[in-house]
Amino acid sequence: MKNMTSRRYVLGMAAAVLAAGILPGTMAQAAETVVRVLRSPVGTFQGLYIAEQQGYFKEAGLKVEITVGGAPSQNIAQLQAGQTDLIMSGSFDVVTAAARGLPVLAVLNTQDQGDVPTTGLLVPPASTIKTVADLKGKAVGLPGGAQSTQGLMLFRVLEKVGMTKDDVRVVNLPFDAMIESAERGSVDAIVPIGMFYSLAEAKKFRVIDGVYPEIKGSPAVIFVSSKSFVTEKADAMKGFVAAMLKAYDYGNAHPDVIREIDAAQTKMPPDYIKTRYIAPFTGAFQREIWVKAAADMHRFGFIPKAVTEADFIWSGAPK
């Protein structure tokens, strides 16, 4: 009799659910894990929107809330404050945070510094600077100043020609002020990134050979989480990575979708969006290259102590 009563109760509840218009899919949706993401404001974030549009996050049981982030240091501060679960940041910034004892880990790559440069050392068309050795005593404009991947690239190449960081004057410049600063003579050389690198080339700025290879293969922009999140929400983290890897495959096969997302989500000029080079997405890190970069960051004094791979890369990150 008791079993009969229970069965009637269950059937009655099921009927009430259906009568209220609550479908099984809606009930499953309520159980989705919310993941908050601060994305990069300028690029390599398109996989997030592809995963959302193609339903990859939903398949993984995730509801991903995407917000436009700020500078890498600001994003890391918000991650530490528990205001977000994942951020997009730079490889240099994550190693710096780990060396300072912050519990952050890189969980997924977006793109490597690949075969086609999107940064490098450039000089105005009329400049007399021909080689790295000609930089002695000159001013070089860098985004974020010396404390950046570009700073590491510069110091590495200076060392190769027998110079040190003290042989140049590093000037911290905003992305959009670099070209004009070089044209006015405020700096002698610049290290622009992304769209601004392309714009400088279009203005006939010359690329100084042998500089970009110093960071080739290192991660460009990466996804980062806290140690507490990857531990407490391990399944959600694995689901996020799996969904993003699917999105990367889709994006690599459909570059027009990348351009559509650029147009919808950025203020980049339409002509640039139509013609810009789209580097392939990649989820795994070239670990040997990144670990060597971390060692050089310590050697050049960018970070207070040496770090190991386990200090800044999540054990579950793609390999």
Buried (B, 14 or more C-beta within 10 A) or exposed (E): EEEEEEEEEEEEEEEEBEEEEEEEEEEEEEEBBEBBBBBBBBBBBBBBBBBBBBEBBBEBBBBBEBEEBEBBBEBBBBBBEEEBBBBBBBBBBBBBBBBEEBBBBBBBBBBBBBEEBBBBBBBBEEBEBEEBEBBEEBBBBBBBEBBBBBBBBBBBBBBEBEBEBEBBBBBEBEBEBBBEBBBEEBBBBBBBBBBBBBBBBEEEBBBBEBBBBBBBBBBBBBBBBBEEBBEEBEEBBBBBBBBBBBBBBBBBEEEEBBBBBBEEBBEBEEEBBEEBEBBEBBBEBBEEBBBEBBBBBBEBEBBEEEBEBEBBBBEBBBE
